[in-house]
Amino acid sequence: MKAAVYDTFGEPLTIQDVTHPIPEDDGVVIRVEATGICRSDWHGWMGHDPDIRLPHVPGHELAGVVELVGKDVRKWRPGDRVTVPFAVGCGYCPTCLQGDQQICDNYFQPGFTAWGSFAQFVAVRYADTNLVRLPDEIGFLEAATLGCRFITSFRAIVAQAKVLPGEFVVVHGCGGVGLSAIMIASAMGAQVIGVDINDEALALAAAVGATITLNAAGDGNLVENIHDLTLGGAHVSMDALGSQVTCRNSILSLRKRGRHVQVGLMVAGDKDALVPMDRIIARELEIYGSHGMQAHKYPAVFKMMTSGKIKPGRLVTKQVNLEDALVILQAMDEFHSPGVIVITKL
């Protein structure tokens, strides 16, 4: 089968003909119909993830059709239309038994702990616990937008921050994660402010639900401006980028007893970011992380999608083939294309 492969971290990927995967006893092989290009894939390619073993195939935001089924799988058959969360739970560890498969003790992540979906076929373990059946109304392109950025933002906004109608929500970073959070928070009735340094990204943020957008480039009064606009600070603020600057700005943007959600990955020099702990204590702020979402929580997303309250497909700004994806992935830290790019030609 055809796949995008890298043999060395940070070195160019190539299209190779590799061995067709076979399913584990508890897993399936999925024929990939669409897969997103995510900044997490770039982090993996750069060597920021200790789980990756070379050579490697990236990709974790996928949707497709079950091709092969392991002998212990009971719920799935060839031909089933499916997607899968990027953080896959084993189903039997204490964390999974509590319903938190997204932080499983024995987690499986296509594109990280195993070869991923920048390929014609991908093997996924723990199928009965983690595969998600796609409703007929939802196509593969739209489903591929969910696998990482959208579901992570959905859980961040709905389950972690517990956003309420009328609350002020500020999203720092209007890439795929941030735009997803803006769309979801707006659909829940929040007043959303999008913050970025790219005017194209801010225009897209306004189109998907931000009532106010702020360009942070060179703005030495960003936090003060947010406090003015929100009448004392945001109820919820999210760092959707993952840097010391955006994390700190997000926390400082909050009103008393506000909630900060960290979704953007903090890696390399940012992984041990300093936070204003004095502010957190004095204002009784709450700090949350959000890492994916459980497969059994997808029906809530599908319900909002089929009712028209949220439209993840609107975040897609470009569809590309596998060859184009190599260039896009390698340039992600230099060129920030607004919205979500999805590989639909494999």
MARKETI-609801 format. One record per residue (C-alpha): residue number from 1; residue in one letter; x, y, z. Coordinates in steps of 0.2 Angstrom, whole numbers, padded with zeros to 4 digits, m for minus. Example, Ala and Ser with C-alpha at 12.3 -4.5 7.8 and 13.67 -1.06 7.14 Angstrom:
% MARKETI-609801
+-----+---+-------+-------+-------+
:   k : r :     X :     Y :     Z :
+-----+---+-------+-------+-------+
:   1 : a :  0062 : m0022 :  0039 :
:   2 : s :  0068 : m0005 :  0036 :
+-----+---+-------+-------+-------+
This chain:
% MARKETI-609801
+-----+---+-------+-------+-------+
:   k : r :     X :     Y :     Z :
+-----+---+-------+-------+-------+
:   1 : m :  0000 :  0000 :  0000 :
:   2 : k :  0005 :  0018 : m0002 :
:   3 : a :  0010 :  0028 :  0013 :
:   4 : a :  0020 :  0044 :  0019 :
:   5 : v :  0035 :  0038 :  0029 :
:   6 : y :  0049 :  0047 :  0038 :
:   7 : d :  0065 :  0038 :  0043 :
:   8 : t :  0073 :  0052 :  0052 :
:   9 : f :  0065 :  0065 :  0063 :
:  10 : g :  0065 :  0082 :  0055 :
:  11 : e :  0070 :  0075 :  0038 :
:  12 : p :  0059 :  0075 :  0022 :
:  13 : l :  0045 :  0062 :  0021 :
:  14 : t :  0043 :  0051 :  0006 :
:  15 : i :  0029 :  0041 : m0002 :
:  16 : q :  0033 :  0023 : m0001 :
:  17 : d :  0025 :  0006 : m0005 :
:  18 : v :  0024 : m0003 :  0012 :
:  19 : t :  0017 : m0019 :  0019 :
:  20 : h : m0002 : m0019 :  0020 :
:  21 : p : m0007 : m0019 :  0039 :
:  22 : i : m0015 : m0034 :  0047 :
:  23 : p : m0027 : m0032 :  0062 :
:  24 : e : m0022 : m0037 :  0080 :
:  25 : d : m0035 : m0049 :  0087 :
:  26 : d : m0044 : m0035 :  0096 :
:  27 : g : m0042 : m0023 :  0081 :
:  28 : v : m0047 : m0018 :  0064 :
:  29 : v : m0039 : m0012 :  0048 :
:  30 : i : m0048 :  0004 :  0041 :
:  31 : r : m0047 :  0009 :  0023 :
:  32 : v : m0043 :  0028 :  0025 :
:  33 : e : m0055 :  0039 :  0015 :
:  34 : a : m0050 :  0056 :  0023 :
:  35 : t : m0037 :  0061 :  0036 :
:  36 : g : m0033 :  0078 :  0043 :
:  37 : i : m0016 :  0086 :  0044 :
:  38 : c : m0013 :  0092 :  0062 :
:  39 : r :  0000 :  0101 :  0071 :
:  40 : s :  0002 :  0086 :  0082 :
:  41 : d :  0009 :  0077 :  0067 :
:  42 : w :  0022 :  0090 :  0065 :
:  43 : h :  0027 :  0088 :  0083 :
:  44 : g :  0029 :  0070 :  0080 :
:  45 : w :  0039 :  0072 :  0064 :
:  46 : m :  0051 :  0084 :  0074 :
:  47 : g :  0054 :  0071 :  0087 :
:  48 : h :  0044 :  0079 :  0101 :
:  49 : d :  0034 :  0063 :  0105 :
:  50 : p :  0044 :  0049 :  0114 :
:  51 : d :  0032 :  0035 :  0108 :
:  52 : i :  0037 :  0036 :  0090 :
:  53 : r :  0049 :  0023 :  0083 :
:  54 : l :  0057 :  0025 :  0066 :
:  55 : p :  0053 :  0022 :  0052 :
:  56 : h :  0036 :  0030 :  0055 :
:  57 : v :  0019 :  0035 :  0046 :
:  58 : p :  0010 :  0050 :  0054 :
:  59 : g : m0008 :  0054 :  0054 :
:  60 : h : m0022 :  0052 :  0067 :
:  61 : e : m0037 :  0062 :  0062 :
:  62 : l : m0046 :  0048 :  0051 :
:  63 : a : m0062 :  0042 :  0044 :
:  64 : g : m0065 :  0027 :  0033 :
:  65 : v : m0072 :  0010 :  0030 :
:  66 : v : m0068 : m0006 :  0040 :
:  67 : e : m0058 : m0018 :  0029 :
:  68 : l : m0052 : m0032 :  0040 :
:  69 : v : m0057 : m0037 :  0058 :
:  70 : g : m0048 : m0046 :  0071 :
:  71 : k : m0054 : m0063 :  0078 :
:  72 : d : m0059 : m0056 :  0095 :
:  73 : v : m0069 : m0041 :  0088 :
:  74 : r : m0088 : m0042 :  0091 :
:  75 : k : m0096 : m0025 :  0086 :
:  76 : w : m0088 : m0022 :  0069 :
:  77 : r : m0089 : m0029 :  0051 :
:  78 : p : m0080 : m0026 :  0035 :
:  79 : g : m0090 : m0011 :  0026 :
:  80 : d : m0094 : m0002 :  0042 :
:  81 : r : m0091 :  0017 :  0040 :
:  82 : v : m0081 :  0023 :  0055 :
:  83 : t : m0070 :  0036 :  0064 :
:  84 : v : m0060 :  0035 :  0079 :
:  85 : p : m0053 :  0047 :  0093 :
:  86 : f : m0035 :  0049 :  0092 :
:  87 : a : m0032 :  0043 :  0110 :
:  88 : v : m0038 :  0026 :  0110 :
:  89 : g : m0042 :  0017 :  0127 :
:  90 : c : m0038 : m0002 :  0130 :
:  91 : g : m0055 : m0004 :  0139 :
:  92 : y : m0049 : m0013 :  0154 :
:  93 : c : m0037 : m0003 :  0164 :
:  94 : p : m0044 :  0007 :  0180 :
:  95 : t : m0045 :  0023 :  0170 :
:  96 : c : m0055 :  0016 :  0156 :
:  97 : l : m0067 :  0007 :  0168 :
:  98 : q : m0070 :  0024 :  0175 :
:  99 : g : m0075 :  0030 :  0157 :
: 100 : d : m0060 :  0040 :  0154 :
: 101 : q : m0053 :  0031 :  0139 :
: 102 : q : m0045 :  0047 :  0132 :
: 103 : i : m0031 :  0046 :  0146 :
: 104 : c : m0030 :  0027 :  0146 :
: 105 : d : m0015 :  0019 :  0156 :
: 106 : n : m0011 :  0008 :  0140 :
: 107 : y : m0016 :  0020 :  0127 :
: 108 : f : m0015 :  0017 :  0108 :
: 109 : q : m0013 :  0032 :  0096 :
: 110 : p : m0012 :  0029 :  0077 :
: 111 : g :  0002 :  0040 :  0071 :
: 112 : f :  0011 :  0040 :  0087 :
: 113 : t :  0012 :  0023 :  0096 :
: 114 : a :  0009 :  0014 :  0079 :
: 115 : w :  0009 :  0019 :  0061 :
: 116 : g : m0005 :  0031 :  0057 :
: 117 : s : m0017 :  0036 :  0043 :
: 118 : f : m0006 :  0045 :  0030 :
: 119 : a : m0008 :  0029 :  0021 :
: 120 : q : m0021 :  0019 :  0011 :
: 121 : f : m0025 :  0008 :  0026 :
: 122 : v : m0022 :  0009 :  0045 :
: 123 : a : m0023 : m0003 :  0059 :
: 124 : v : m0032 :  0002 :  0075 :
: 125 : r : m0032 : m0008 :  0091 :
: 126 : y : m0046 : m0010 :  0104 :
: 127 : a : m0059 : m0008 :  0091 :
: 128 : d : m0074 : m0013 :  0102 :
: 129 : t : m0070 :  0001 :  0114 :
: 130 : n : m0065 :  0014 :  0102 :
: 131 : l : m0073 :  0014 :  0085 :
: 132 : v : m0087 :  0026 :  0082 :
: 133 : r : m0100 :  0022 :  0069 :
: 134 : l : m0104 :  0037 :  0057 :
: 135 : p : m0122 :  0042 :  0055 :
: 136 : d : m0127 :  0041 :  0036 :
: 137 : e : m0129 :  0060 :  0036 :
: 138 : i : m0110 :  0063 :  0040 :
: 139 : g : m0097 :  0061 :  0026 :
: 140 : f : m0079 :  0056 :  0028 :
: 141 : l : m0072 :  0073 :  0025 :
: 142 : e : m0082 :  0081 :  0039 :
: 143 : a : m0079 :  0065 :  0051 :
: 144 : a : m0060 :  0068 :  0048 :
: 145 : t : m0061 :  0085 :  0056 :
: 146 : l : m0067 :  0077 :  0072 :
: 147 : g : m0053 :  0065 :  0077 :
: 148 : c : m0041 :  0076 :  0086 :
: 149 : r : m0044 :  0095 :  0086 :
: 150 : f : m0063 :  0096 :  0086 :
: 151 : i : m0067 :  0082 :  0099 :
: 152 : t : m0053 :  0089 :  0110 :
: 153 : s : m0061 :  0106 :  0109 :
: 154 : f : m0078 :  0099 :  0112 :
: 155 : r : m0073 :  0091 :  0128 :
: 156 : a : m0063 :  0106 :  0133 :
: 157 : i : m0078 :  0118 :  0131 :
: 158 : v : m0092 :  0106 :  0136 :
: 159 : a : m0085 :  0094 :  0149 :
: 160 : q : m0070 :  0103 :  0157 :
: 161 : a : m0074 :  0121 :  0157 :
: 162 : k : m0093 :  0118 :  0157 :
: 163 : v : m0096 :  0134 :  0147 :
: 164 : l : m0113 :  0142 :  0150 :
: 165 : p : m0124 :  0153 :  0139 :
: 166 : g : m0119 :  0171 :  0141 :
: 167 : e : m0102 :  0168 :  0147 :
: 168 : f : m0087 :  0177 :  0140 :
: 169 : v : m0075 :  0164 :  0132 :
: 170 : v : m0058 :  0169 :  0125 :
: 171 : v : m0048 :  0158 :  0113 :
: 172 : h : m0030 :  0161 :  0111 :
: 173 : g : m0024 :  0154 :  0094 :
: 174 : c : m0036 :  0152 :  0080 :
: 175 : g : m0030 :  0137 :  0071 :
: 176 : g : m0040 :  0121 :  0069 :
: 177 : v : m0041 :  0118 :  0088 :
: 178 : g : m0046 :  0136 :  0092 :
: 179 : l : m0058 :  0138 :  0078 :
: 180 : s : m0067 :  0122 :  0084 :
: 181 : a : m0068 :  0129 :  0101 :
: 182 : i : m0075 :  0145 :  0095 :
: 183 : m : m0088 :  0136 :  0085 :
: 184 : i : m0093 :  0125 :  0099 :
: 185 : a : m0093 :  0139 :  0112 :
: 186 : s : m0104 :  0150 :  0101 :
: 187 : a : m0116 :  0136 :  0098 :
: 188 : m : m0118 :  0135 :  0117 :
: 189 : g : m0123 :  0153 :  0118 :
: 190 : a : m0106 :  0160 :  0124 :
: 191 : q : m0099 :  0177 :  0119 :
: 192 : v : m0083 :  0172 :  0111 :
: 193 : i : m0067 :  0182 :  0108 :
: 194 : g : m0054 :  0175 :  0096 :
: 195 : v : m0036 :  0180 :  0097 :
: 196 : d : m0022 :  0177 :  0085 :
: 197 : i : m0008 :  0186 :  0075 :
: 198 : n : m0015 :  0181 :  0058 :
: 199 : d : m0029 :  0192 :  0050 :
: 200 : e : m0034 :  0177 :  0039 :
: 201 : a : m0037 :  0166 :  0054 :
: 202 : l : m0046 :  0180 :  0063 :
: 203 : a : m0058 :  0182 :  0048 :
: 204 : l : m0062 :  0163 :  0049 :
: 205 : a : m0064 :  0165 :  0068 :
: 206 : a : m0077 :  0178 :  0065 :
: 207 : a : m0086 :  0167 :  0052 :
: 208 : v : m0088 :  0152 :  0063 :
: 209 : g : m0094 :  0162 :  0078 :
: 210 : a : m0082 :  0174 :  0086 :
: 211 : t : m0091 :  0190 :  0091 :
: 212 : i : m0075 :  0200 :  0093 :
: 213 : t : m0057 :  0196 :  0086 :
: 214 : l : m0041 :  0203 :  0092 :
: 215 : n : m0024 :  0203 :  0083 :
: 216 : a : m0011 :  0201 :  0097 :
: 217 : a :  0004 :  0205 :  0086 :
: 218 : g :  0012 :  0220 :  0094 :
: 219 : d : m0002 :  0223 :  0106 :
: 220 : g :  0006 :  0227 :  0123 :
: 221 : n : m0012 :  0229 :  0131 :
: 222 : l : m0020 :  0213 :  0125 :
: 223 : v : m0024 :  0207 :  0143 :
: 224 : e : m0031 :  0224 :  0148 :
: 225 : n : m0041 :  0225 :  0132 :
: 226 : i : m0049 :  0208 :  0135 :
: 227 : h : m0053 :  0213 :  0153 :
: 228 : d : m0062 :  0229 :  0146 :
: 229 : l : m0071 :  0219 :  0133 :
: 230 : t : m0077 :  0206 :  0145 :
: 231 : l : m0082 :  0218 :  0159 :
: 232 : g : m0069 :  0211 :  0171 :
: 233 : g : m0061 :  0196 :  0163 :
: 234 : a : m0066 :  0180 :  0154 :
: 235 : h : m0076 :  0167 :  0162 :
: 236 : v : m0067 :  0154 :  0152 :
: 237 : s : m0050 :  0156 :  0142 :
: 238 : m : m0042 :  0143 :  0132 :
: 239 : d : m0024 :  0142 :  0125 :
: 240 : a : m0027 :  0133 :  0109 :
: 241 : l : m0009 :  0136 :  0102 :
: 242 : g :  0003 :  0130 :  0116 :
: 243 : s :  0016 :  0142 :  0121 :
: 244 : q :  0022 :  0151 :  0136 :
: 245 : v :  0015 :  0168 :  0129 :
: 246 : t : m0002 :  0161 :  0125 :
: 247 : c : m0004 :  0151 :  0141 :
: 248 : r :  0001 :  0166 :  0152 :
: 249 : n : m0011 :  0177 :  0142 :
: 250 : s : m0025 :  0165 :  0144 :
: 251 : i : m0023 :  0164 :  0163 :
: 252 : l : m0021 :  0183 :  0165 :
: 253 : s : m0037 :  0186 :  0154 :
: 254 : l : m0048 :  0178 :  0167 :
: 255 : r : m0060 :  0186 :  0179 :
: 256 : k : m0060 :  0180 :  0197 :
: 257 : r : m0064 :  0161 :  0198 :
: 258 : g : m0062 :  0160 :  0180 :
: 259 : r : m0057 :  0143 :  0171 :
: 260 : h : m0042 :  0141 :  0160 :
: 261 : v : m0041 :  0126 :  0148 :
: 262 : q : m0024 :  0121 :  0141 :
: 263 : v : m0027 :  0112 :  0124 :
: 264 : g : m0012 :  0117 :  0114 :
: 265 : l :  0003 :  0106 :  0116 :
: 266 : m :  0017 :  0112 :  0127 :
: 267 : v :  0033 :  0104 :  0120 :
: 268 : a :  0052 :  0108 :  0119 :
: 269 : g :  0056 :  0124 :  0127 :
: 270 : d :  0038 :  0128 :  0132 :
: 271 : k :  0034 :  0111 :  0141 :
: 272 : d :  0039 :  0118 :  0158 :
: 273 : a :  0031 :  0135 :  0156 :
: 274 : l :  0030 :  0147 :  0171 :
: 275 : v :  0012 :  0152 :  0176 :
: 276 : p :  0007 :  0166 :  0186 :
: 277 : m :  0003 :  0156 :  0202 :
: 278 : d :  0000 :  0171 :  0213 :
: 279 : r : m0014 :  0176 :  0201 :
: 280 : i : m0021 :  0158 :  0201 :
: 281 : i : m0021 :  0158 :  0220 :
: 282 : a : m0028 :  0176 :  0223 :
: 283 : r : m0042 :  0175 :  0211 :
: 284 : e : m0046 :  0156 :  0214 :
: 285 : l : m0043 :  0152 :  0196 :
: 286 : e : m0046 :  0134 :  0189 :
: 287 : i : m0034 :  0126 :  0177 :
: 288 : y : m0039 :  0111 :  0166 :
: 289 : g : m0031 :  0101 :  0153 :
: 290 : s : m0040 :  0092 :  0139 :
: 291 : h : m0034 :  0077 :  0129 :
: 292 : g : m0046 :  0070 :  0117 :
: 293 : m : m0063 :  0063 :  0120 :
: 294 : q : m0070 :  0046 :  0123 :
: 295 : a : m0078 :  0037 :  0109 :
: 296 : h : m0094 :  0034 :  0119 :
: 297 : k : m0096 :  0053 :  0120 :
: 298 : y : m0097 :  0056 :  0101 :
: 299 : p : m0116 :  0055 :  0100 :
: 300 : a : m0117 :  0072 :  0108 :
: 301 : v : m0106 :  0079 :  0094 :
: 302 : f : m0116 :  0070 :  0081 :
: 303 : k : m0133 :  0077 :  0088 :
: 304 : m : m0126 :  0095 :  0087 :
: 305 : m : m0120 :  0092 :  0069 :
: 306 : t : m0136 :  0084 :  0062 :
: 307 : s : m0146 :  0098 :  0070 :
: 308 : g : m0135 :  0111 :  0062 :
: 309 : k : m0129 :  0119 :  0078 :
: 310 : i : m0111 :  0115 :  0073 :
: 311 : k : m0104 :  0112 :  0056 :
: 312 : p : m0086 :  0106 :  0057 :
: 313 : g : m0085 :  0105 :  0038 :
: 314 : r : m0084 :  0124 :  0038 :
: 315 : l : m0067 :  0123 :  0046 :
: 316 : v : m0060 :  0114 :  0030 :
: 317 : t : m0051 :  0126 :  0019 :
: 318 : k : m0042 :  0114 :  0008 :
: 319 : q : m0042 :  0096 :  0002 :
: 320 : v : m0026 :  0089 : m0004 :
: 321 : n : m0018 :  0072 : m0010 :
: 322 : l : m0005 :  0063 :  0000 :
: 323 : e :  0010 :  0070 : m0010 :
: 324 : d :  0004 :  0088 : m0006 :
: 325 : a :  0003 :  0083 :  0012 :
: 326 : l :  0021 :  0080 :  0014 :
: 327 : v :  0025 :  0098 :  0009 :
: 328 : i :  0011 :  0105 :  0020 :
: 329 : l :  0017 :  0095 :  0036 :
: 330 : q :  0035 :  0099 :  0034 :
: 331 : a :  0031 :  0118 :  0033 :
: 332 : m :  0018 :  0119 :  0047 :
: 333 : d :  0030 :  0128 :  0059 :
: 334 : e :  0034 :  0141 :  0046 :
: 335 : f :  0017 :  0143 :  0037 :
: 336 : h :  0001 :  0144 :  0046 :
: 337 : s : m0013 :  0140 :  0033 :
: 338 : p : m0030 :  0145 :  0041 :
: 339 : g : m0043 :  0132 :  0045 :
: 340 : v : m0041 :  0113 :  0043 :
: 341 : i : m0032 :  0104 :  0029 :
: 342 : v : m0038 :  0086 :  0025 :
: 343 : i : m0031 :  0073 :  0014 :
: 344 : t : m0044 :  0066 :  0003 :
: 345 : k : m0034 :  0058 : m0011 :
: 346 : l : m0024 :  0043 : m0005 :
+-----+---+-------+-------+-------+
